[in-house]
Amino acid sequence: MPGAPRKKPQTLTKEQRARLEAAEAKLREEVGERIVLIRMALGLTQAEWARRIDIPKPVLSQQENGLYLPSIQYALRMDEVSGCTLDFLYKGKMNGVPTDLAARMNRIPKGMKKPPR
């Protein structure tokens, strides 16, 4: 609106910024773990999964390791290819996972990053 006074942006305290950064880091880590879980439940290597979702392997590796969140484009591609919804990817809601894939996910030991051969 022309002529309307602008509100000054609120600055965060150090404590607020630290909490926000910690929450973001936790989300990146959790999403990365879910990406690994989807890939392993599908029985794919990182290279195979990267090809299927049309993402560079180094980018996928960074996402799996919690360095970055997937862009909406890549997250939607993961949904299309695996059937896992964004609710699962970002929130961990298992009702967003196809039944057969959920059963395979439940058989994967926690912390395992490479599909068994």
N, C-alpha and C positions, 0 to 999 in steps of 0.2 A: 504494500500500500504506500503510494507516494506520500511523503510528509509525515507518516506515522513514526513515532519514536521507536528506535530499535532497542531491544532488550540487550543488556550486556550479557555475554555468555558466562555461564557459571563455571568457575574453575574448580577443579577437584583438589581436595587436600591430598597430602602424601599418602595418608592411610586409605582414602577412597581409591586413589590411583593404584595402590598396591593390591587392594582387594579385587579391583577390576582386572588388573593384569593376571592375578592368580586364577580368577574365574575363567578368563580367556585361555590361559595355558591348560587348565583342567579340561575345558571343552575340546581344545585341539587334541589333547592326549586321548580322551575318550572316543572322539570321532575317528582318530587314527586306529585305535584298537578295533573299532567296529568295521572299518574298511578291511583290516587284516582278517577279521573274523568272516566277513562275507567272502573274501577271496579264497580263504582256506576251505570254507564250507563248499565252495564251488570246485575245489580241487585244482586251483590254478596257481601258477607261479606268478611272481610280480610282473614279469615280462608278458605273460599270457593275458593277465588281467588288464594291464596297461593297453595292450592292443585291442582288447574287446571294448574297453570304454573310451578308446581313442584319446589317450593322455600320454604325454612323454613319461617314460619310466622314472627318470629322476624326480619329476614332480610327484608322481604317485608315491615314491619312496619317502619324500619329505612329508607328504600327508600322512602316510602310515606311521611315521616317527613323530607325529604331533608338532611339526614345525609350522605347518600351514593348514588352514581349513580348505576343503575343496571349494572351488567356485560353484555357483549355482548350476552352471553348465555341466560341470563334471559330476556334481551330486545327482542331477537329474539323469545323466547318462548311466550312473551306477544303478539308479532306480530302474531304468528301462531294461538294462541287461540282467540284473539280478532279481528284480521283483521286490527288493527291499525298499520300503518307503523312506522319505526324508524324516519321518517321525522316528524310525529306527536309527537312521544314520546320525541324527543330531540329538535325539532324546533317549535312545535305547529302548523304545517301546516295541516289545516283541510282537505285538499284534500287527505290526507293519512288516512282518517277515513271512514269506510263504511257508506253509507247514513243513514241507519236506526239507527246506533249507534250514529252518529252525531246528529240526531234529539233528541235522548234520552239525550245526553250530554247537549244540549241547554236548556232542561227543568230542569236541576239540579241547584239549587241555589248555587251561588258562596260561597265557604268556607265551604260547607257541606261535612262532612267526613264519615257519616254512611248512608247506603242505607235506604230509608224509608221502613217501614214494614206495 
